[in-house]
Amino acid sequence: MKIHNDKVANSSAKMCDHDSFRGSLTKGVGSMPELQLLSIIEMGGYPDFTALYREKGFSSSKVYSVRKAQGWLKKNCPGVVVAEFHFDPDLRDRMSNLESLCATLQRYAPEAKLIVFIDVVHRPRLDKMMERYPVFAALDYPVDTGLLEGVLATAV
């Protein structure tokens, strides 16, 4: 098992084999491998970007809660994860819905790129969360398809 970030990997945890990471490898068009993309849709309210994900060479999967995403991540190794940022003042031990997801990504898919859809009023909370967890990109609502397309192109 490969050791990441100079930390000893827990032998009971399934981690991505990053030597063959490019893409949890399902075959794409021709001989180019497809990266897996996990889309977590909890609230929605924006277009379905599945066609764009496929156009950019991703094999996409959808789940509808962070809890379901955590289970999915234990069995799969995505290159990209797209999730919504939600702030709930009733959460006592977390700032948002994403801390649990980020912890799971650190353990099972540390090289996955996290793309966050966010309401601009919650940006300060995301900035605070980013002090602890990496976020590859954050796109404000309404999500601009052109910006998302550019972010996906750089995530590969």
MDTraj code that builds the backbone (N, CA, C; nanometers):
import mdtraj as md
import numpy as np

residues = "MET LYS ILE HIS ASN ASP LYS VAL ALA ASN SER SER ALA LYS MET CYS ASP HIS ASP SER PHE ARG GLY SER LEU THR LYS GLY VAL GLY SER MET PRO GLU LEU GLN LEU LEU SER ILE ILE GLU MET GLY GLY TYR PRO ASP PHE THR ALA LEU TYR ARG GLU LYS GLY PHE SER SER SER LYS VAL TYR SER VAL ARG LYS ALA GLN GLY TRP LEU LYS LYS ASN CYS PRO GLY VAL VAL VAL ALA GLU PHE HIS PHE ASP PRO ASP LEU ARG ASP ARG MET SER ASN LEU GLU SER LEU CYS ALA THR LEU GLN ARG TYR ALA PRO GLU ALA LYS LEU ILE VAL PHE ILE ASP VAL VAL HIS ARG PRO ARG LEU ASP LYS MET MET GLU ARG TYR PRO VAL PHE ALA ALA LEU ASP TYR PRO VAL ASP THR GLY LEU LEU GLU GLY VAL LEU ALA THR ALA VAL".split()
xyz = np.array([
    [0.0849, -0.1173, 0.0000],
    [0.0000, 0.0000, 0.0000],
    [0.0893, 0.1234, 0.0000],
    [0.0565, 0.2193, -0.0822],
    [0.1347, 0.3409, -0.0947],
    [0.1130, 0.4316, 0.0264],
    [0.2186, 0.4950, 0.0732],
    [0.2103, 0.5854, 0.1865],
    [0.1986, 0.7273, 0.1321],
    [0.1014, 0.8032, 0.1843],
    [0.0736, 0.9390, 0.1378],
    [0.1125, 1.0406, 0.2431],
    [0.1673, 1.1522, 0.1977],
    [0.1992, 1.2652, 0.2854],
    [0.2862, 1.2242, 0.4044],
    [0.3787, 1.1325, 0.3817],
    [0.4712, 1.0866, 0.4860],
    [0.4015, 1.0314, 0.6089],
    [0.2768, 0.9895, 0.5973],
    [0.2054, 0.9281, 0.7082],
    [0.1888, 0.7804, 0.6780],
    [0.1945, 0.6994, 0.7790],
    [0.1751, 0.5573, 0.7594],
    [0.0281, 0.5325, 0.7299],
    [0.0022, 0.4617, 0.6214],
    [-0.1360, 0.4340, 0.5823],
    [-0.1937, 0.3249, 0.6714],
    [-0.3165, 0.3426, 0.7100],
    [-0.3880, 0.2438, 0.7892],
    [-0.4156, 0.1241, 0.6986],
    [-0.3642, 0.0087, 0.7325],
    [-0.3768, -0.1069, 0.6445],
    [-0.5210, -0.1546, 0.6304],
    [-0.6095, -0.1164, 0.7224],
    [-0.7485, -0.1583, 0.7099],
    [-0.8275, -0.0639, 0.6199],
    [-0.7729, 0.0522, 0.5872],
    [-0.8423, 0.1489, 0.5015],
    [-0.8064, 0.1242, 0.3557],
    [-0.9069, 0.1243, 0.2705],
    [-0.8831, 0.1109, 0.1272],
    [-0.8499, 0.2486, 0.0724],
    [-0.7299, 0.2630, 0.0172],
    [-0.6917, 0.3903, -0.0415],
    [-0.6740, 0.3708, -0.1902],
    [-0.6831, 0.4801, -0.2623],
    [-0.6659, 0.4753, -0.4067],
    [-0.5246, 0.4329, -0.4404],
    [-0.5103, 0.3541, -0.5418],
    [-0.3802, 0.3208, -0.5962],
    [-0.3473, 0.4317, -0.6951],
    [-0.2702, 0.5307, -0.6506],
    [-0.2494, 0.6491, -0.7318],
    [-0.1512, 0.6273, -0.8459],
    [-0.0856, 0.5119, -0.8520],
    [-0.0041, 0.4823, -0.9686],
    [-0.0936, 0.4526, -1.0878],
    [-0.2130, 0.4009, -1.0601],
    [-0.3089, 0.3770, -1.1676],
    [-0.4293, 0.4703, -1.1524],
    [-0.4065, 0.5815, -1.0824],
    [-0.5126, 0.6754, -1.0464],
    [-0.5888, 0.7286, -1.1662],
    [-0.5240, 0.7506, -1.2768],
    [-0.5878, 0.8149, -1.3905],
    [-0.6934, 0.7298, -1.4484],
    [-0.7663, 0.6835, -1.3992],
    [-0.8856, 0.6887, -1.3523],
    [-0.9651, 0.5840, -1.2996],
    [-0.9306, 0.5286, -1.1964],
    [-1.0171, 0.4264, -1.1386],
    [-1.0616, 0.3430, -1.2559],
    [-0.9853, 0.3184, -1.3361],
    [-0.9729, 0.3200, -1.4801],
    [-1.0833, 0.2461, -1.5549],
    [-1.1782, 0.3225, -1.5940],
    [-1.2758, 0.2730, -1.6893],
    [-1.2303, 0.3283, -1.8227],
    [-1.2482, 0.2547, -1.9281],
    [-1.2000, 0.2991, -2.0583],
    [-1.2931, 0.4017, -2.1198],
    [-1.2344, 0.5065, -2.1720],
    [-1.3100, 0.6118, -2.2386],
    [-1.3030, 0.5945, -2.3890],
    [-1.3250, 0.7026, -2.4597],
    [-1.3203, 0.7025, -2.6045],
    [-1.1789, 0.6709, -2.6472],
    [-1.1631, 0.5826, -2.7449],
    [-1.0308, 0.5431, -2.7893],
    [-0.9579, 0.4729, -2.6772],
    [-0.8321, 0.5094, -2.6575],
    [-0.7551, 0.4450, -2.5521],
    [-0.7351, 0.5360, -2.4319],
    [-0.7948, 0.6539, -2.4336],
    [-0.7797, 0.7445, -2.3201],
    [-0.8643, 0.6976, -2.2022],
    [-0.8029, 0.6865, -2.0847],
    [-0.8810, 0.6473, -1.9677],
    [-0.9726, 0.7618, -1.9232],
    [-1.0812, 0.7268, -1.8577],
    [-1.1736, 0.8250, -1.8026],
    [-1.1495, 0.8373, -1.6534],
    [-1.1497, 0.9583, -1.6047],
    [-1.1459, 0.9798, -1.4609],
    [-1.2869, 0.9691, -1.4065],
    [-1.2987, 0.9186, -1.2863],
    [-1.4294, 0.9163, -1.2207],
    [-1.4560, 1.0512, -1.1574],
    [-1.5793, 1.0939, -1.1635],
    [-1.6245, 1.2165, -1.0995],
    [-1.7452, 1.1813, -1.0149],
    [-1.7430, 1.2228, -0.8901],
    [-1.8569, 1.2026, -0.8014],
    [-1.9274, 1.3359, -0.7830],
    [-2.0553, 1.3382, -0.8127],
    [-2.1384, 1.4570, -0.7951],
    [-2.2322, 1.4336, -0.6767],
    [-2.2228, 1.5226, -0.5772],
    [-2.3065, 1.5107, -0.4578],
    [-2.4118, 1.6207, -0.4646],
    [-2.5364, 1.5803, -0.4824],
    [-2.6466, 1.6757, -0.4989],
    [-2.7377, 1.6638, -0.3781],
    [-2.7241, 1.7585, -0.2856],
    [-2.8084, 1.7555, -0.1656],
    [-2.9297, 1.8465, -0.1795],
    [-2.9090, 1.9654, -0.2304],
    [-3.0178, 2.0623, -0.2437],
    [-3.0553, 2.0864, -0.3901],
    [-2.9570, 2.0846, -0.4788],
    [-2.9826, 2.1098, -0.6204],
    [-3.0127, 2.2565, -0.6458],
    [-3.0996, 2.2810, -0.7443],
    [-3.1330, 2.4181, -0.7792],
    [-3.0436, 2.4749, -0.8873],
    [-2.9687, 2.3908, -0.9533],
    [-2.8820, 2.4307, -1.0633],
    [-2.8935, 2.3238, -1.1719],
    [-2.8444, 2.3535, -1.2927],
    [-2.8587, 2.2558, -1.4024],
    [-2.7883, 2.1235, -1.3727],
    [-2.8325, 2.0197, -1.4402],
    [-2.7666, 1.8896, -1.4335],
    [-2.6445, 1.8964, -1.5257],
    [-2.5265, 1.8849, -1.4691],
    [-2.4026, 1.8977, -1.5464],
    [-2.3475, 1.7636, -1.5943],
    [-2.4255, 1.6581, -1.5859],
    [-2.3783, 1.5253, -1.6247],
    [-2.3234, 1.5238, -1.7669],
    [-2.3935, 1.5868, -1.8612],
    [-2.3482, 1.5890, -2.0008],
    [-2.2125, 1.6603, -2.0125],
    [-2.1945, 1.7684, -1.9389],
    [-2.0668, 1.8402, -1.9401],
    [-1.9559, 1.7538, -1.8826],
    [-1.9850, 1.6835, -1.7736],
    [-1.8850, 1.5943, -1.7145],
    [-1.8416, 1.4887, -1.8167],
    [-1.9368, 1.4302, -1.8850],
    [-1.9037, 1.3283, -1.9865],
    [-1.8244, 1.3894, -2.1013],
    [-1.8665, 1.5083, -2.1445],
    [-1.7979, 1.5781, -2.2544],
    [-1.6516, 1.6041, -2.2197],
    [-1.6249, 1.6292, -2.0931],
    [-1.4883, 1.6560, -2.0478],
    [-1.4112, 1.5284, -2.0154],
    [-1.4710, 1.4119, -2.0427],
    [-1.3993, 1.2854, -2.0279],
    [-1.4147, 1.2164, -1.8940],
    [-1.5125, 1.2573, -1.8160],
    [-1.5339, 1.1959, -1.6855],
    [-1.6452, 1.0921, -1.6906],
    [-1.6279, 0.9875, -1.6151],
    [-1.7346, 0.8919, -1.5886],
    [-1.7980, 0.9394, -1.4587],
    [-1.9231, 0.9897, -1.4658],
    [-1.9783, 1.0518, -1.3459],
    [-2.0777, 0.9618, -1.2738],
    [-2.0769, 0.9751, -1.1421],
    [-2.1721, 0.9075, -1.0544],
    [-2.2372, 1.0146, -0.9683],
    [-2.3637, 0.9916, -0.9315],
    [-2.4366, 1.0859, -0.8463],
    [-2.4794, 1.0183, -0.7174],
    [-2.4705, 1.0933, -0.6094],
    [-2.5312, 1.0540, -0.4830],
    [-2.6026, 1.1774, -0.4290],
    [-2.6937, 1.1549, -0.3344],
    [-2.7783, 1.2647, -0.2895],
    [-2.7599, 1.3006, -0.1424],
    [-2.6484, 1.2583, -0.0837],
    [-2.6152, 1.2995, 0.0528],
    [-2.4664, 1.2752, 0.0765],
    [-2.4102, 1.3492, 0.1701],
    [-2.2699, 1.3295, 0.2058],
    [-2.2510, 1.1904, 0.2647],
    [-2.3476, 1.1437, 0.3401],
    [-2.3388, 1.0094, 0.3988],
    [-2.3256, 0.9031, 0.2896],
    [-2.4061, 0.9151, 0.1841],
    [-2.3965, 0.8207, 0.0708],
    [-2.2621, 0.8366, 0.0001],
    [-2.2135, 0.9591, -0.0100],
    [-2.0840, 0.9841, -0.0738],
    [-1.9711, 0.9168, 0.0036],
    [-1.9790, 0.9211, 0.1359],
    [-1.8754, 0.8577, 0.2171],
    [-1.8685, 0.7078, 0.1894],
    [-1.9826, 0.6430, 0.1788],
    [-1.9846, 0.5003, 0.1449],
    [-1.9301, 0.4750, 0.0058],
    [-1.9670, 0.5603, -0.0883],
    [-1.9201, 0.5469, -0.2267],
    [-1.7689, 0.5615, -0.2328],
    [-1.7132, 0.6565, -0.1573],
    [-1.5690, 0.6813, -0.1590],
    [-1.4885, 0.5651, -0.1010],
    [-1.5487, 0.4859, -0.0151],
    [-1.4787, 0.3703, 0.0403],
    [-1.4587, 0.2612, -0.0645],
    [-1.5356, 0.2682, -0.1745],
    [-1.5290, 0.1655, -0.2791],
    [-1.4756, 0.2171, -0.4114],
    [-1.4648, 0.3481, -0.4284],
    [-1.4263, 0.4085, -0.5557],
    [-1.3203, 0.5151, -0.5347],
    [-1.2517, 0.5485, -0.6416],
    [-1.1425, 0.6450, -0.6348],
    [-1.1632, 0.7536, -0.7400],
    [-1.2369, 0.8595, -0.7061],
    [-1.2620, 0.9629, -0.8061],
    [-1.1431, 1.0568, -0.8246],
    [-1.1341, 1.1150, -0.9422],
    [-1.0356, 1.2198, -0.9657],
    [-1.0900, 1.3536, -0.9222],
    [-1.2248, 1.3674, -0.9302],
    [-1.2911, 1.4927, -0.8972],
    [-1.4179, 1.4629, -0.8189],
    [-1.4449, 1.5473, -0.7185],
    [-1.5696, 1.5420, -0.6436],
    [-1.6320, 1.6816, -0.6517],
    [-1.7597, 1.6869, -0.6909],
    [-1.8329, 1.8130, -0.6978],
    [-1.9396, 1.8083, -0.5893],
    [-1.9401, 1.9110, -0.5029],
    [-2.0342, 1.9128, -0.3905],
    [-2.0833, 2.0544, -0.3645],
    [-2.1960, 2.0626, -0.2963],
    [-2.2542, 2.1914, -0.2579],
    [-2.2104, 2.2240, -0.1154],
    [-2.1872, 2.3527, -0.0899],
    [-2.1543, 2.3985, 0.0454],
    [-2.2817, 2.4516, 0.1086],
    [-2.3149, 2.3968, 0.2254],
    [-2.4314, 2.4439, 0.3011],
    [-2.3873, 2.4760, 0.4422],
    [-2.4271, 2.5924, 0.4881],
    [-2.4003, 2.6310, 0.6253],
    [-2.5277, 2.6118, 0.7054],
    [-2.5138, 2.5528, 0.8234],
    [-2.6277, 2.5350, 0.9117],
    [-2.5859, 2.5802, 1.0512],
    [-2.6466, 2.6883, 1.1024],
    [-2.6059, 2.7378, 1.2340],
    [-2.6344, 2.6394, 1.3478],
    [-2.7167, 2.5384, 1.3214],
    [-2.7475, 2.4402, 1.4250],
    [-2.6382, 2.3340, 1.4413],
    [-2.5450, 2.3276, 1.3473],
    [-2.4358, 2.2312, 1.3599],
    [-2.3428, 2.2774, 1.4714],
    [-2.3227, 2.1917, 1.5695],
    [-2.2399, 2.2297, 1.6833],
    [-2.0930, 2.1989, 1.6609],
    [-2.0644, 2.0868, 1.5958],
    [-1.9262, 2.0432, 1.5827],
    [-1.8660, 2.0685, 1.4448],
    [-1.9446, 2.1232, 1.3530],
    [-1.8958, 2.1497, 1.2178],
    [-1.9483, 2.2848, 1.1712],
    [-1.8826, 2.3386, 1.0699],
    [-1.9266, 2.4643, 1.0109],
    [-2.0230, 2.4431, 0.8951],
    [-2.0105, 2.3287, 0.8297],
    [-2.0892, 2.3060, 0.7092],
    [-2.1122, 2.1561, 0.6899],
    [-2.1745, 2.1259, 0.5777],
    [-2.1978, 1.9867, 0.5410],
    [-2.0720, 1.9194, 0.4874],
    [-1.9662, 1.9943, 0.4610],
    [-1.8511, 1.9372, 0.3895],
    [-1.7379, 1.8839, 0.4760],
    [-1.7323, 1.9177, 0.6030],
    [-1.6201, 1.8699, 0.6839],
    [-1.6108, 1.7178, 0.6865],
    [-1.7227, 1.6504, 0.7019],
    [-1.7215, 1.5031, 0.7031],
    [-1.6742, 1.4483, 0.5696],
    [-1.7203, 1.5095, 0.4615],
    [-1.6768, 1.4676, 0.3278],
    [-1.5268, 1.4873, 0.3114],
    [-1.4769, 1.6021, 0.3516],
    [-1.3339, 1.6309, 0.3369],
    [-1.2477, 1.5324, 0.4166],
    [-1.2914, 1.4971, 0.5365],
    [-1.2176, 1.3994, 0.6172],
    [-1.2143, 1.2636, 0.5471],
    [-1.3263, 1.2256, 0.4868],
    [-1.3319, 1.0991, 0.4134],
    [-1.2418, 1.1045, 0.2905],
    [-1.2416, 1.2170, 0.2213],
    [-1.1531, 1.2320, 0.1049],
    [-1.0067, 1.2203, 0.1465],
    [-0.9696, 1.2811, 0.2579],
    [-0.8314, 1.2719, 0.3054],
    [-0.7897, 1.1275, 0.3283],
    [-0.8820, 1.0487, 0.3768],
    [-0.8492, 0.9089, 0.4092],
    [-0.8511, 0.8177, 0.2867],
    [-0.9521, 0.8299, 0.2019],
    [-0.9719, 0.7336, 0.0940],
    [-0.9318, 0.7831, -0.0445],
    [-0.9323, 0.9130, -0.0668],
    [-0.8985, 0.9665, -0.1999],
    [-0.8277, 1.1010, -0.1831],
    [-0.7100, 1.1013, -0.1225],
    [-0.6433, 1.2277, -0.0899],
    [-0.6045, 1.3129, -0.2102],
    [-0.5945, 1.2531, -0.3282],
    [-0.5570, 1.3310, -0.4459],
    [-0.6772, 1.3764, -0.5277],
    [-0.7972, 1.3438, -0.4839],
    [-0.9174, 1.3894, -0.5544],
    [-0.9290, 1.5410, -0.5413],
    [-0.9738, 1.6032, -0.6475],
    [-0.9942, 1.7480, -0.6491],
    [-1.1390, 1.7773, -0.6096],
    [-1.1592, 1.8635, -0.5107],
    [-1.2929, 1.8998, -0.4640],
    [-1.3346, 2.0325, -0.5265],
    [-1.4465, 2.0297, -0.5983],
    [-1.5065, 2.1496, -0.6563],
    [-1.6343, 2.1764, -0.5782],
    [-1.6491, 2.2992, -0.5303],
    [-1.7610, 2.3345, -0.4438],
    [-1.8502, 2.4373, -0.5119],
    [-1.9807, 2.4132, -0.5078],
    [-2.0807, 2.5124, -0.5490],
    [-2.1264, 2.5820, -0.4207],
    [-2.1313, 2.7158, -0.4230],
    [-2.1559, 2.7887, -0.2985],
    [-2.2332, 2.9179, -0.3210],
    [-2.3136, 2.9534, -0.2231],
    [-2.3795, 3.0833, -0.2197],
    [-2.2747, 3.1839, -0.1722],
    [-2.2597, 3.2928, -0.2440],
    [-2.1546, 3.3902, -0.2152],
    [-2.1570, 3.4399, -0.0707],
    [-2.2713, 3.4431, -0.0063],
    [-2.2778, 3.4902, 0.1334],
    [-2.2067, 3.3955, 0.2295],
    [-2.1833, 3.2713, 0.1881],
    [-2.1163, 3.1733, 0.2742],
    [-1.9663, 3.1600, 0.2453],
    [-1.9148, 3.2433, 0.1559],
    [-1.7720, 3.2380, 0.1219],
    [-1.6814, 3.2494, 0.2450],
    [-1.7080, 3.3406, 0.3396],
    [-1.6198, 3.3477, 0.4581],
    [-1.6144, 3.2164, 0.5364],
    [-1.7259, 3.1448, 0.5420],
    [-1.7265, 3.0160, 0.6119],
    [-1.6453, 2.9118, 0.5344],
    [-1.6552, 2.9159, 0.4017],
    [-1.5751, 2.8247, 0.3207],
    [-1.4269, 2.8572, 0.3384],
    [-1.3930, 2.9852, 0.3391],
    [-1.2525, 3.0240, 0.3590],
    [-1.1997, 2.9683, 0.4903],
    [-1.2812, 2.9726, 0.5933],
    [-1.2410, 2.9191, 0.7242],
    [-1.2217, 2.7667, 0.7161],
    [-1.3114, 2.6981, 0.6467],
    [-1.2989, 2.5536, 0.6306],
    [-1.1735, 2.5188, 0.5507],
    [-1.1396, 2.6046, 0.4530],
    [-1.0225, 2.5797, 0.3685],
    [-0.8901, 2.5946, 0.4438],
    [-0.8941, 2.6505, 0.5632],
    [-0.7739, 2.6537, 0.6466],
    [-0.7365, 2.5126, 0.6906],
    [-0.8343, 2.4248, 0.6927],
    [-0.8123, 2.2875, 0.7369],
    [-0.8156, 2.1857, 0.6236],
    [-0.9017, 2.2091, 0.5241],
    [-0.9203, 2.1135, 0.4149],
    [-0.8997, 2.1815, 0.2801],
    [-0.8365, 2.1117, 0.1851],
    [-0.8151, 2.1712, 0.0531],
    [-0.9417, 2.1701, -0.0329],
    [-0.9617, 2.2774, -0.1063],
    [-1.0692, 2.2874, -0.2051],
    [-1.0034, 2.3312, -0.3354],
    [-1.0248, 2.2559, -0.4412],
    [-0.9625, 2.2856, -0.5702],
    [-1.0220, 2.4113, -0.6319],
    [-1.1553, 2.4245, -0.6264],
    [-1.2230, 2.5419, -0.6826],
    [-1.3583, 2.5585, -0.6157],
    [-1.4035, 2.6832, -0.6075],
    [-1.5359, 2.7138, -0.5544],
    [-1.6062, 2.8054, -0.6540],
    [-1.7234, 2.7642, -0.6965],
    [-1.8012, 2.8406, -0.7943],
    [-1.9291, 2.8905, -0.7297],
    [-1.9540, 3.0201, -0.7449],
    [-2.0727, 3.0816, -0.6864],
    [-2.1977, 3.0478, -0.7668],
    [-2.3101, 3.0428, -0.6949],
    [-2.4409, 3.0307, -0.7604],
    [-2.4757, 3.1638, -0.8245],
    [-2.5418, 3.1689, -0.9365],
    [-2.5702, 3.0548, -1.0232],
    [-2.4405, 3.0077, -1.0893],
    [-2.4238, 2.8768, -1.0961],
    [-2.3007, 2.8179, -1.1489],
    [-2.2903, 2.8484, -1.2979],
    [-2.1801, 2.9109, -1.3351],
    [-2.1529, 2.9451, -1.4751],
    [-2.0933, 2.8225, -1.5441],
    [-2.1609, 2.7750, -1.6470],
    [-2.1165, 2.6543, -1.7172],
    [-1.9769, 2.6707, -1.7758],
    [-1.9469, 2.7882, -1.8294],
    [-1.8151, 2.8127, -1.8865],
    [-1.7040, 2.8054, -1.7820],
    [-1.7302, 2.8620, -1.6642],
    [-1.6317, 2.8537, -1.5556],
    [-1.6117, 2.7096, -1.5105],
    [-1.7227, 2.6375, -1.4960],
    [-1.7138, 2.4967, -1.4559],
    [-1.6342, 2.4169, -1.5584],
    [-1.6579, 2.4437, -1.6844],
    [-1.5866, 2.3752, -1.7916],
    [-1.4347, 2.3999, -1.7796],
    [-1.3974, 2.5249, -1.7522],
    [-1.2555, 2.5577, -1.7346],
    [-1.1948, 2.4903, -1.6132],
    [-1.2679, 2.4868, -1.5038],
    [-1.2196, 2.4221, -1.3822],
    [-1.2004, 2.2722, -1.4056],
    [-1.2966, 2.2088, -1.4734],
    [-1.2832, 2.0656, -1.5019],
    [-1.1621, 2.0378, -1.5901],
    [-1.1350, 2.1270, -1.6861],
    [-1.0199, 2.1090, -1.7749],
    [-0.8882, 2.1141, -1.6967],
    [-0.8811, 2.1995, -1.5953],
    [-0.7572, 2.2092, -1.5162],
    [-0.7480, 2.1023, -1.4088],
    [-0.8576, 2.0369, -1.3787],
    [-0.8583, 1.9343, -1.2737],
    [-0.7965, 1.8033, -1.3208],
    [-0.7825, 1.7867, -1.4491],
    [-0.7341, 1.6596, -1.5036],
    [-0.5843, 1.6483, -1.4909],
])
top = md.Topology()
chain = top.add_chain()
for i, resn in enumerate(residues, 1):
    res = top.add_residue(resn, chain, resSeq=i)
    for name in ("N", "CA", "C"):
        top.add_atom(name, md.element.get_by_symbol(name[0]), res)
traj = md.Trajectory(xyz[None], top)
